Amino acid sequence: MLGVCYYPEHWPESWWNTDACRMKALGISFVRIGEFAWSRLEPRRGEFEFDWMERAIDALASHGLKVVLGTPTATPPKWLMDEFPEIAPIDEQGRVRGFGSRRHYTFSSQRWWEESRRIVEAVTSRFGSHPAVVGWQTDNEYGCHETILSWGLEDLKAYRKWLRLRYQSTEQLNEAWGSVFWSMEIQNFEDVSLPNLTVTEANPAARMDFWRFHSDQVAAYDSMQCEIIRKNSPGRWITHNFMGFVNDFDHWKVGDNLDLASWDSYPIGFVEKFPFSDAERTRWAETSHPDIAAFHHDLYRGVGKGRFWIMEQQPGPVNWAPWNPIPKPGMVRLWTWEGLAHGAEVVSYFRWRQAPFAQEQMHAGLNLPGLHDLSAGGTEAEKAAQEIAVVGPLGQVAKAPVAIVYDYETYFGSVIQPQGKDFRFEELAFRWYEAVRRLGLDVDFVRPGESLVGYKIVLVPCLMHVSDAAESAFDNADGQVLFGPRSGSRTREFKIPANLPPGPLASLVGAAVLQVSSLRPGLTYNVEGSASGSAQRWKEQLACSPDTEVLSRFSDGDAALTRNGNYHYLSCWPDEQLLSEVVLLLAGKANVQTFELPESIRMRRRGEVTFAFNYGSETWNLPFEGEFILGGKAVLPQSLAAYR
């Protein structure tokens, strides 16, 4: 159930056997290698040096360790970039993002696709049948360092081709984009330009298609690698390690290629990445916010069709956030168990040993830079391994009572057209998730259009475009459904629906949005009724059908929360109180038992075991009875308890 990321090319070969022996003794079962090793696997074109990798795999296998091999395409070597400079991505200002770090390629380059096929074919042909290789990771962290979008000539050529396939004619493209506005009409597809470096805002429909195009490129590129792996390494599973709070491409589509999802969990680093207030960042600086890791565990369990790994688990301070504190004692152990509680098949730590050189030398590992010395995080991983051995296998994760419908194109749309400076889809979705978890409830993430039957509560924080499949899924939902602001507010072509927002949802919701108001910081509206609190950031003015029940109103009398049968609409960005009361209201209607938890406590169920996690600084007395397999009724700070 535990793994580690290892870089044999970073260390003397005389260390490999000792490292493998110590990994096994620590409780490690899986080792990921190879994802950044292209320059050692092929130092010059066509000169493959695979023997060292085979010796490394053999050393790990000799101690019973199983290997996950990464395709090395995240780091094209210098000789390749010199030979084909057009591979490099171009930033929005037209500047080359060149060699010297990682992810220095654009998905649009056909030359890059050819070179990727070649190296993946070579690596999988050599190692695909090795008995120690049990799985593969494609590339590494798509989207890290904002590397999905690129604005170069290679991208323009591929974008025009994508548009031809999508629209067939420029007449249809002009109609879809509303190009008559500002005389933006084109006569042939070669007239299409990149949606950057314009005098003012570029056409939002063109920007949406440009983002969709890049997202599709990622999924197609990943599919290409998966096809080669399956051909040359049958019987092994394939994953990709997604990132936290990266929404720049459709993860659901990439997940279609994979056998399981994985993600890289850096809970403290992500405190600085997410738009928390300064007070929240300080509050959670050394433990992380209690919902950051959990949010992604549940999301990637969904992307992985019920299966996921944590491919990289933070073991100590990282190097890449604005501030990088040491986790409080106990947190590495807590994060390990929390991942397992949410259904992770394996928790794999990054990395085995801290590197004393290059960009990540300040990033902790399970060991200090020397040969034998465990770090503080390594000691906690060892303790977790010992506990796992005693507890034994955990049951399956059951279907949660609550589903959150999560849509990546809505993220694209909210960035392209925020309307209010602080309207962030990912933040809204996270806050809705947080509200549910504060009530002790488990959550599943669901792709738009997938079945919602059997969920007691369905939350849709924001779904700007409602596809036919999504509309059908909502129509067949048998639980309490809540739509948030801007849902159904755009068509597939990024236009306002003819019947006004919420467009296809109008008959379910029983209301139409007449106009919207984005609210600057400090401008709020009180909300009173069945759920009370305040609206901030965003407020909509509704025209309700005669049969629609208004449950709560703004202070100006407009409808804030409506109900039409089991469908509800919340026409604002709610503050913490309002959101909590709305979720409680739905839980009551759905007969779902809740338990209001302190801000630092979270719970999760896996099989017959219930886990409680304490992110706080004070002991919490668990108000439930059971047979404890970890801890006890007094849940210590930065610790956990588990009971049947």
C-alpha positions as CSV (number, residue, x, y, z in Angstrom):
1,M,0.0,0.0,0.0
2,L,3.1,2.3,0.1
3,G,5.4,3.4,-2.6
4,V,8.2,5.8,-3.3
5,C,9.7,7.8,-6.2
6,Y,13.3,6.9,-6.9
7,Y,15.9,8.3,-9.3
8,P,18.7,5.7,-9.7
9,E,20.5,8.0,-12.2
10,H,21.0,10.5,-9.4
11,W,23.0,8.2,-7.2
12,P,26.1,5.9,-7.4
13,E,25.2,2.5,-8.7
14,S,26.9,1.1,-5.5
15,W,24.0,2.6,-3.5
16,W,21.1,0.9,-5.5
17,N,21.1,-2.4,-3.7
18,T,21.3,-0.8,-0.3
19,D,18.5,1.6,-1.2
20,A,16.3,-1.3,-2.4
21,C,17.0,-3.2,0.8
22,R,16.1,-0.2,3.0
23,M,12.9,0.5,1.0
24,K,11.7,-3.0,1.6
25,A,12.5,-2.9,5.3
26,L,10.7,0.4,5.6
27,G,7.5,-1.1,4.2
28,I,7.7,0.1,0.6
29,S,6.2,-2.2,-2.1
30,F,6.2,0.0,-5.3
31,V,8.9,2.2,-6.8
32,R,8.3,4.7,-9.6
33,I,11.4,5.4,-11.8
34,G,12.4,6.8,-15.2
35,E,10.0,9.7,-15.9
36,F,12.9,12.3,-16.2
37,A,15.7,10.1,-17.6
38,W,15.6,10.7,-21.3
39,S,19.1,12.2,-21.5
40,R,20.5,9.1,-19.8
41,L,18.4,6.6,-21.8
42,E,19.3,8.3,-25.1
43,P,22.3,10.6,-24.7
44,R,22.6,11.1,-28.5
45,R,20.0,10.4,-31.2
46,G,19.6,6.7,-31.7
47,E,22.2,5.7,-29.1
48,F,20.1,4.0,-26.5
49,E,21.7,3.2,-23.2
50,F,19.2,1.0,-21.4
51,D,21.5,-1.4,-19.5
52,W,21.8,0.9,-16.5
53,M,18.0,1.1,-16.2
54,E,17.7,-2.7,-16.4
55,R,20.3,-3.1,-13.6
56,A,18.3,-0.6,-11.5
57,I,15.1,-2.5,-12.1
58,D,16.8,-5.8,-11.3
59,A,18.2,-4.3,-8.1
60,L,14.8,-3.3,-6.9
61,A,13.2,-6.6,-8.0
62,S,15.8,-8.6,-6.1
63,H,14.2,-7.2,-2.9
64,G,10.7,-7.9,-4.0
65,L,9.9,-4.4,-5.1
66,K,7.5,-3.7,-7.9
67,V,8.3,-1.1,-10.5
68,V,6.2,1.7,-12.1
69,L,8.0,3.0,-15.1
70,G,7.5,6.5,-16.4
71,T,7.7,7.5,-20.0
72,P,10.4,10.2,-20.1
73,T,8.6,12.7,-22.3
74,A,8.4,15.5,-19.7
75,T,12.0,16.3,-20.3
76,P,13.1,16.4,-23.9
77,P,16.9,16.4,-24.0
78,K,19.1,19.3,-25.2
79,W,20.2,17.6,-28.4
80,L,16.5,17.1,-29.4
81,M,15.6,20.7,-28.7
82,D,18.6,21.9,-30.7
83,E,17.6,19.7,-33.6
84,F,14.0,20.7,-33.6
85,P,13.5,24.1,-31.8
86,E,9.9,24.3,-33.0
87,I,9.0,21.8,-30.2
88,A,9.3,24.5,-27.6
89,P,6.1,26.1,-26.4
90,I,5.4,29.9,-26.8
91,D,3.9,32.0,-24.0
92,E,1.0,34.3,-24.5
93,Q,3.4,37.2,-25.1
94,G,5.0,35.4,-28.0
95,R,8.2,34.4,-26.1
96,V,9.9,31.0,-26.3
97,R,9.7,28.8,-23.2
98,G,13.0,27.0,-23.8
99,F,15.3,24.3,-22.5
100,G,16.7,24.3,-19.0
101,S,13.9,22.9,-16.8
102,R,11.1,20.6,-17.8
103,R,7.8,20.4,-19.8
104,H,9.4,22.5,-22.6
105,Y,7.2,21.2,-25.4
106,T,3.9,22.1,-27.1
107,F,1.4,19.4,-27.6
108,S,0.7,20.9,-31.1
109,S,4.1,20.0,-32.6
110,Q,3.8,17.0,-35.0
111,R,7.6,16.6,-34.7
112,W,7.2,16.3,-31.0
113,W,4.6,13.6,-31.5
114,E,7.0,11.7,-33.7
115,E,9.8,11.9,-31.2
116,S,7.5,10.9,-28.4
117,R,6.3,7.9,-30.3
118,R,9.9,6.9,-30.9
119,I,11.1,7.1,-27.3
120,V,8.0,5.5,-25.9
121,E,8.2,2.7,-28.4
122,A,11.9,2.1,-27.6
123,V,11.4,2.1,-23.8
124,T,8.3,0.0,-23.7
125,S,9.8,-2.5,-26.2
126,R,12.9,-2.9,-23.9
127,F,11.1,-3.0,-20.5
128,G,7.5,-3.9,-21.3
129,S,7.9,-7.6,-20.5
130,H,10.2,-7.2,-17.5
131,P,8.5,-9.2,-14.7
132,A,9.1,-6.5,-12.1
133,V,7.3,-3.8,-14.2
134,V,3.7,-3.8,-13.1
135,G,2.5,-0.4,-14.4
136,W,3.3,2.6,-16.4
137,Q,3.0,6.4,-15.9
138,T,2.5,8.5,-19.0
139,D,4.7,11.6,-19.1
140,N,4.6,13.6,-15.8
141,E,2.1,16.2,-14.5
142,Y,0.4,17.5,-17.6
143,G,-0.3,21.2,-17.0
144,C,2.3,21.8,-14.4
145,H,4.0,25.2,-14.8
146,E,1.0,26.4,-16.9
147,T,2.2,24.3,-19.9
148,I,-1.1,23.4,-21.6
149,L,-1.7,26.6,-23.6
150,S,0.9,27.6,-26.2
151,W,0.7,30.5,-28.8
152,G,3.2,29.6,-31.5
153,L,3.1,28.8,-35.2
154,E,2.9,25.0,-34.5
155,D,-0.2,25.7,-32.3
156,L,-1.8,27.9,-35.0
157,K,-1.4,25.3,-37.6
158,A,-2.9,22.6,-35.4
159,Y,-5.7,24.9,-34.2
160,R,-6.8,25.7,-37.7
161,K,-6.9,22.0,-38.5
162,W,-9.0,21.4,-35.4
163,L,-11.4,24.2,-36.4
164,R,-11.8,22.7,-39.9
165,L,-12.9,19.4,-38.4
166,R,-15.2,21.1,-35.9
167,Y,-17.0,23.6,-38.2
168,Q,-16.4,22.3,-41.8
169,S,-17.0,25.8,-43.2
170,T,-16.0,29.4,-42.2
171,E,-19.7,30.3,-42.4
172,Q,-20.5,28.0,-39.6
173,L,-17.4,29.2,-37.6
174,N,-18.4,32.8,-38.1
175,E,-22.0,32.0,-36.9
176,A,-20.7,30.0,-33.9
177,W,-18.3,32.7,-32.8
178,G,-20.6,35.7,-33.5
179,S,-17.8,37.1,-35.7
180,V,-20.1,39.7,-37.2
181,F,-19.4,41.6,-33.9
182,W,-16.5,44.1,-34.5
183,S,-16.1,42.8,-38.1
184,M,-14.2,39.7,-36.9
185,E,-15.5,37.6,-39.8
186,I,-13.1,35.4,-41.8
187,Q,-13.3,34.1,-45.4
188,N,-11.1,30.9,-45.0
189,F,-9.5,29.0,-42.2
190,E,-6.1,30.4,-43.0
191,D,-7.5,33.7,-41.8
192,V,-7.8,32.3,-38.2
193,S,-5.3,33.9,-35.9
194,L,-4.3,33.1,-32.3
195,P,-6.5,34.7,-29.6
196,N,-3.6,36.7,-28.0
197,L,-1.9,40.0,-28.4
198,T,-5.1,41.7,-29.4
199,V,-5.7,45.4,-28.6
200,T,-8.4,44.5,-26.1
201,E,-10.3,41.3,-25.2
202,A,-10.2,38.6,-27.8
203,N,-13.4,36.9,-28.9
204,P,-14.5,34.8,-25.9
205,A,-15.9,32.1,-28.2
206,A,-12.5,31.8,-30.0
207,R,-10.7,31.7,-26.7
208,M,-13.0,28.9,-25.5
209,D,-12.4,26.9,-28.7
210,F,-8.6,27.5,-28.4
211,W,-8.7,26.1,-24.9
212,R,-10.8,23.1,-25.9
213,F,-8.4,22.5,-28.8
214,H,-5.4,22.4,-26.4
215,S,-7.3,20.2,-24.0
216,D,-8.2,17.7,-26.7
217,Q,-4.5,17.7,-27.8
218,V,-3.5,16.6,-24.3
219,A,-6.0,13.7,-24.3
220,A,-5.0,12.6,-27.8
221,Y,-1.3,12.8,-26.9
222,D,-1.8,10.7,-23.8
223,S,-3.9,8.2,-25.8
224,M,-1.0,7.8,-28.3
225,Q,1.3,6.9,-25.5
226,C,-1.2,4.5,-23.9
227,E,-1.7,2.6,-27.2
228,I,2.1,2.0,-27.5
229,I,2.3,0.9,-23.9
230,R,-0.5,-1.6,-24.2
231,K,0.9,-3.0,-27.4
232,N,4.4,-3.6,-25.9
233,S,3.6,-4.2,-22.3
234,P,0.3,-6.2,-22.1
235,G,-1.2,-7.0,-18.7
236,R,0.3,-3.9,-17.1
237,W,-1.9,-1.0,-15.9
238,I,-1.4,2.7,-17.0
239,T,-1.8,5.9,-15.1
240,H,-0.9,9.5,-15.2
241,N,0.0,11.7,-12.2
242,F,-2.4,14.7,-12.2
243,M,-1.8,17.8,-10.2
244,G,-3.6,19.7,-7.5
245,F,-5.7,22.7,-8.4
246,V,-4.7,22.4,-12.1
247,N,-7.8,22.7,-14.3
248,D,-6.3,23.7,-17.6
249,F,-7.4,20.6,-19.5
250,D,-10.2,18.1,-19.2
251,H,-9.0,15.4,-16.8
252,W,-12.0,13.3,-17.5
253,K,-11.0,12.8,-21.1
254,V,-7.4,11.9,-20.1
255,G,-8.9,9.5,-17.6
256,D,-10.7,7.7,-20.4
257,N,-7.3,6.5,-21.6
258,L,-6.1,5.2,-18.2
259,D,-6.7,2.1,-16.0
260,L,-6.4,4.3,-12.9
261,A,-5.8,7.9,-12.0
262,S,-3.0,9.1,-9.8
263,W,-2.1,12.5,-8.4
264,D,0.7,14.4,-6.7
265,S,-0.3,15.4,-3.2
266,Y,1.5,18.4,-1.7
267,P,-1.0,19.6,0.9
268,I,1.1,22.4,2.4
269,G,2.4,23.7,-0.9
270,F,-1.2,24.0,-2.2
271,V,-2.1,26.2,0.7
272,E,-0.1,28.9,-1.0
273,K,-1.4,28.0,-4.5
274,F,-5.1,28.3,-3.6
275,P,-6.7,31.7,-3.2
276,F,-7.1,31.5,0.6
277,S,-7.1,34.7,2.7
278,D,-3.9,35.5,4.5
279,A,-5.5,34.5,7.8
280,E,-6.4,31.1,6.4
281,R,-3.0,30.6,4.9
282,T,-1.4,31.3,8.3
283,R,-4.0,29.1,10.1
284,W,-3.2,26.1,7.9
285,A,0.5,26.8,7.0
286,E,2.0,23.8,8.8
287,T,-0.8,21.3,8.5
288,S,-2.6,22.3,5.3
289,H,-6.4,23.0,5.1
290,P,-8.3,19.8,6.0
291,D,-10.0,19.6,2.6
292,I,-7.2,20.2,0.2
293,A,-5.9,16.6,0.0
294,A,-9.3,15.1,0.5
295,F,-10.9,17.2,-2.4
296,H,-8.3,15.8,-4.8
297,H,-8.5,12.2,-3.5
298,D,-12.2,12.2,-4.2
299,L,-11.9,14.0,-7.5
300,Y,-9.2,11.6,-8.9
301,R,-11.1,8.6,-7.6
302,G,-13.8,9.8,-9.9
303,V,-11.4,10.5,-12.8
304,G,-9.9,7.0,-12.3
305,K,-13.3,5.3,-12.5
306,G,-13.0,4.3,-8.8
307,R,-9.3,3.6,-8.8
308,F,-6.5,6.0,-7.9
309,W,-3.0,6.3,-6.4
310,I,-1.2,9.1,-4.7
311,M,1.9,9.0,-6.9
312,E,3.8,11.7,-5.0
313,Q,3.0,12.4,-1.3
314,Q,4.7,15.3,0.4
315,P,7.1,14.0,3.0
316,G,8.4,17.3,4.4
317,P,8.9,20.9,3.2
318,V,8.7,21.5,-0.5
319,N,10.8,24.0,-2.6
320,W,8.4,25.6,-5.0
321,A,5.8,27.6,-3.0
322,P,6.3,31.2,-1.9
323,W,6.8,29.9,1.7
324,N,7.7,26.2,2.5
325,P,7.3,25.4,6.2
326,I,8.1,22.1,7.8
327,P,4.9,20.0,8.4
328,K,3.9,19.7,12.0
329,P,4.9,16.4,13.6
330,G,2.4,13.7,12.7
331,M,1.1,15.2,9.4
332,V,3.0,12.9,7.0
333,R,1.4,9.9,8.8
334,L,-2.0,11.6,8.8
335,W,-1.8,12.4,5.1
336,T,-0.9,8.8,4.4
337,W,-3.8,7.3,6.2
338,E,-6.2,10.0,4.8
339,G,-5.3,9.0,1.3
340,L,-6.0,5.3,2.1
341,A,-9.3,6.3,3.8
342,H,-10.4,8.0,0.6
343,G,-9.7,4.8,-1.4
344,A,-6.1,5.2,-2.6
345,E,-4.6,1.8,-3.6
346,V,-1.1,3.1,-2.9
347,V,0.4,6.1,-1.3
348,S,3.8,6.8,-2.9
349,Y,6.2,9.3,-1.3
350,F,8.2,11.9,-3.2
351,R,11.1,11.1,-3.0
352,W,13.3,8.4,-1.6
353,R,16.2,10.8,-0.9
354,Q,16.6,14.5,-0.9
355,A,18.7,15.7,-3.9
356,P,21.7,17.8,-2.9
357,F,21.8,19.5,-6.3
358,A,19.7,21.3,-9.0
359,Q,16.2,22.8,-8.8
360,E,14.7,20.6,-6.1
361,Q,17.5,20.4,-3.6
362,M,15.4,22.1,-0.9
363,H,12.6,19.5,-1.4
364,A,12.5,16.9,1.4
365,G,12.6,13.2,0.8
366,L,12.1,10.1,3.0
367,N,15.9,10.3,3.5
368,L,18.4,13.1,3.9
369,P,21.0,13.4,1.1
370,G,23.3,10.8,2.6
371,L,23.0,7.0,2.2
372,H,21.4,5.9,5.4
373,D,19.7,8.7,7.3
374,L,15.9,8.8,7.4
375,S,14.2,12.2,7.5
376,A,11.5,13.1,9.9
377,G,9.0,12.4,7.2
378,G,10.7,9.0,6.6
379,T,10.2,8.1,10.2
380,E,6.5,8.9,10.0
381,A,6.2,6.8,6.8
382,E,7.9,4.0,8.6
383,K,5.3,4.2,11.4
384,A,2.4,4.3,8.9
385,A,3.8,1.2,7.3
386,Q,3.9,-0.6,10.6
387,E,0.3,0.4,11.3
388,I,-0.8,-0.7,7.8
389,A,0.7,-4.1,8.4
390,V,-1.3,-4.5,11.6
391,V,-4.6,-3.1,10.3
392,G,-4.5,-5.2,7.2
393,P,-6.5,-4.7,4.0
394,L,-9.2,-2.1,4.0
395,G,-12.6,-2.5,2.3
396,Q,-13.9,-0.8,-0.8
397,V,-15.1,2.8,-0.9
398,A,-18.9,2.8,-1.0
399,K,-21.0,5.2,-3.0
400,A,-21.2,8.5,-1.2
401,P,-24.5,10.1,-0.3
402,V,-23.3,13.4,-2.0
403,A,-22.2,13.9,-5.6
404,I,-20.5,17.0,-6.9
405,V,-20.6,17.5,-10.6
406,Y,-17.3,18.9,-11.7
407,D,-16.6,20.4,-15.1
408,Y,-13.3,21.6,-16.5
409,E,-14.8,23.6,-19.4
410,T,-16.6,25.7,-16.8
411,Y,-13.2,26.6,-15.4
412,F,-12.1,27.6,-18.9
413,G,-15.2,29.8,-19.3
414,S,-14.9,31.4,-15.9
415,V,-11.2,32.4,-16.7
416,I,-12.1,33.7,-20.1
417,Q,-15.2,35.7,-18.9
418,P,-15.1,36.1,-15.1
419,Q,-17.4,39.1,-15.2
420,G,-16.3,39.6,-11.6
421,K,-12.5,39.7,-10.9
422,D,-12.8,37.2,-8.0
423,F,-15.2,34.7,-9.6
424,R,-13.1,31.5,-9.7
425,F,-14.9,28.2,-10.5
426,E,-12.3,26.1,-8.7
427,E,-12.7,28.2,-5.5
428,L,-16.5,27.9,-5.6
429,A,-16.4,24.2,-6.1
430,F,-13.9,23.8,-3.2
431,R,-16.0,25.8,-0.8
432,W,-19.1,23.7,-1.6
433,Y,-17.0,20.6,-1.0
434,E,-15.8,22.1,2.3
435,A,-19.3,22.8,3.4
436,V,-20.4,19.2,2.9
437,R,-17.3,17.8,4.6
438,R,-17.9,20.1,7.6
439,L,-21.1,18.1,8.1
440,G,-19.3,14.8,8.2
441,L,-20.5,13.6,4.8
442,D,-18.6,11.7,2.2
443,V,-18.4,13.0,-1.4
444,D,-18.0,11.5,-4.9
445,F,-17.1,13.7,-7.9
446,V,-19.1,13.0,-11.1
447,R,-18.4,13.9,-14.7
448,P,-21.2,16.0,-16.4
449,G,-23.5,13.6,-18.1
450,E,-22.8,10.6,-15.9
451,S,-25.7,9.0,-14.0
452,L,-26.7,10.7,-10.8
453,V,-29.2,8.0,-9.7
454,G,-28.8,6.9,-6.2
455,Y,-27.2,10.0,-4.8
456,K,-29.1,11.6,-2.0
457,I,-27.8,15.0,-2.7
458,V,-26.4,16.3,-6.0
459,L,-24.4,19.6,-6.0
460,V,-23.6,21.5,-9.1
461,P,-21.6,24.5,-8.0
462,C,-21.4,25.9,-11.5
463,L,-21.9,24.2,-14.9
464,M,-21.9,26.9,-17.6
465,H,-22.7,24.7,-20.6
466,V,-25.2,22.0,-20.0
467,S,-24.8,19.3,-22.6
468,D,-27.7,17.0,-23.7
469,A,-26.2,14.2,-21.7
470,A,-25.9,16.4,-18.6
471,E,-29.5,17.6,-19.0
472,S,-30.6,14.0,-19.2
473,A,-28.7,13.0,-16.1
474,F,-30.2,15.8,-14.1
475,D,-33.6,15.0,-15.4
476,N,-33.2,11.4,-14.1
477,A,-31.6,12.3,-10.7
478,D,-33.6,11.0,-7.8
479,G,-32.1,13.0,-5.0
480,Q,-32.1,16.6,-4.0
481,V,-30.3,18.7,-6.6
482,L,-28.8,22.1,-6.1
483,F,-27.5,24.3,-9.0
484,G,-25.2,27.2,-8.3
485,P,-24.8,30.6,-10.0
486,R,-24.0,30.8,-13.8
487,S,-25.2,27.2,-14.4
488,G,-26.7,26.9,-17.9
489,S,-25.5,30.4,-18.7
490,R,-23.8,29.5,-22.0
491,T,-24.4,27.4,-25.0
492,R,-21.9,25.1,-26.6
493,E,-20.8,28.1,-28.8
494,F,-20.4,30.3,-25.6
495,K,-23.5,32.3,-26.3
496,I,-26.2,33.3,-23.9
497,P,-29.1,30.8,-24.3
498,A,-32.1,32.0,-26.3
499,N,-34.4,31.4,-23.3
500,L,-31.9,33.1,-20.9
501,P,-29.9,31.2,-18.3
502,P,-30.1,28.6,-16.9
503,G,-30.9,27.6,-20.5
504,P,-31.6,23.8,-20.7
505,L,-32.2,23.8,-16.9
506,A,-35.1,26.3,-17.0
507,S,-37.8,23.7,-16.9
508,L,-36.2,21.9,-14.0
509,V,-35.3,25.1,-12.0
510,G,-38.5,27.0,-12.8
511,A,-36.7,30.3,-13.2
512,A,-34.8,32.5,-15.6
513,V,-31.8,34.9,-14.9
514,L,-32.6,38.4,-16.1
515,Q,-29.4,40.1,-15.1
516,V,-26.3,39.6,-12.9
517,S,-24.3,41.7,-10.6
518,S,-20.7,41.0,-9.7
519,L,-20.0,42.4,-6.2
520,R,-16.6,44.0,-5.3
521,P,-15.1,43.1,-1.9
522,G,-17.2,44.6,0.9
523,L,-20.4,44.8,-1.2
524,T,-22.8,42.1,0.1
525,Y,-26.5,41.3,0.3
526,N,-28.1,39.7,3.3
527,V,-30.1,36.6,2.6
528,E,-33.0,35.5,4.9
529,G,-35.5,32.6,4.8
530,S,-35.1,28.8,5.0
531,A,-31.4,29.4,4.7
532,S,-29.8,32.6,5.8
533,G,-26.5,34.4,5.4
534,S,-24.9,36.7,2.9
535,A,-24.3,36.9,-0.9
536,Q,-20.9,38.0,-1.9
537,R,-19.0,38.3,-5.3
538,W,-22.0,37.4,-7.4
539,K,-25.8,38.0,-7.4
540,E,-28.4,37.1,-10.0
541,Q,-31.8,38.5,-10.5
542,L,-34.4,35.8,-11.2
543,A,-37.8,35.7,-12.8
544,C,-39.5,32.7,-11.2
545,S,-42.3,30.6,-12.6
546,P,-45.6,30.6,-10.7
547,D,-45.1,27.1,-9.3
548,T,-41.5,27.8,-8.1
549,E,-41.1,28.2,-4.4
550,V,-38.8,30.9,-3.1
551,L,-37.1,29.6,0.0
552,S,-34.8,32.5,0.7
553,R,-34.7,36.1,-0.5
554,F,-32.0,38.8,-0.7
555,S,-32.5,42.0,1.3
556,D,-33.8,43.7,-1.9
557,G,-36.6,41.1,-2.2
558,D,-35.1,39.2,-5.1
559,A,-35.1,35.3,-4.9
560,A,-31.9,33.9,-3.6
561,L,-32.8,30.2,-3.2
562,T,-35.6,28.5,-5.1
563,R,-37.2,25.1,-5.2
564,N,-39.1,23.3,-8.0
565,G,-39.8,19.8,-6.9
566,N,-36.4,18.3,-6.0
567,Y,-34.5,20.9,-8.0
568,H,-33.0,24.0,-6.2
569,Y,-31.2,27.0,-7.5
570,L,-28.9,29.3,-5.5
571,S,-28.5,32.6,-7.4
572,C,-25.4,33.9,-5.7
573,W,-21.9,33.2,-4.4
574,P,-22.8,32.3,-0.8
575,D,-20.8,33.1,2.3
576,E,-19.9,30.3,4.8
577,Q,-23.1,30.6,6.8
578,L,-25.5,30.6,3.9
579,L,-23.7,27.7,2.1
580,S,-23.8,25.6,5.3
581,E,-27.5,26.3,5.9
582,V,-28.3,25.4,2.3
583,V,-26.5,22.1,2.5
584,L,-28.2,21.4,5.9
585,L,-31.5,22.1,4.3
586,L,-30.9,19.7,1.5
587,A,-29.6,17.0,3.9
588,G,-32.8,17.3,5.9
589,K,-35.0,16.9,2.8
590,A,-32.9,13.9,1.7
591,N,-33.0,12.3,5.2
592,V,-29.2,12.3,5.3
593,Q,-27.7,12.3,8.8
594,T,-25.2,15.0,9.4
595,F,-22.8,15.9,12.2
596,E,-21.4,19.4,12.4
597,L,-17.6,19.1,12.9
598,P,-15.1,21.5,14.2
599,E,-13.1,23.4,11.5
600,S,-10.1,21.2,12.0
601,I,-11.8,17.8,12.0
602,R,-12.8,15.6,9.1
603,M,-14.2,12.1,8.7
604,R,-14.2,9.5,6.0
605,R,-15.5,6.0,5.6
606,R,-13.9,3.1,3.8
607,G,-15.6,-0.3,4.0
608,E,-16.5,-0.9,7.6
609,V,-14.0,1.5,9.0
610,T,-14.7,5.1,9.9
611,F,-11.7,7.5,10.1
612,A,-11.4,10.8,12.0
613,F,-8.6,13.2,11.2
614,N,-7.5,16.1,13.4
615,Y,-5.8,18.9,11.6
616,G,-6.0,21.1,14.7
617,S,-3.8,21.9,17.7
618,E,-6.3,20.5,20.4
619,T,-7.4,17.0,21.2
620,W,-10.9,16.2,19.9
621,N,-13.1,13.7,21.7
622,L,-14.8,11.5,19.2
623,P,-18.6,11.3,20.1
624,F,-19.0,7.8,18.6
625,E,-18.6,4.3,19.9
626,G,-16.7,1.5,18.1
627,E,-13.8,-0.9,18.1
628,F,-10.8,1.2,17.5
629,I,-8.1,-0.1,15.2
630,L,-6.1,3.2,15.3
631,G,-6.0,5.7,18.1
632,G,-9.0,6.1,20.5
633,K,-11.9,8.4,21.4
634,A,-9.4,11.2,22.2
635,V,-8.1,12.2,18.7
636,L,-4.8,13.9,19.3
637,P,-3.6,17.0,17.4
638,Q,-2.2,16.2,14.0
639,S,-3.3,12.6,14.4
640,L,-6.2,10.3,13.6
641,A,-8.5,7.5,14.9
642,A,-10.1,4.7,13.0
643,Y,-12.9,2.4,14.3
644,R,-15.3,-0.2,13.1
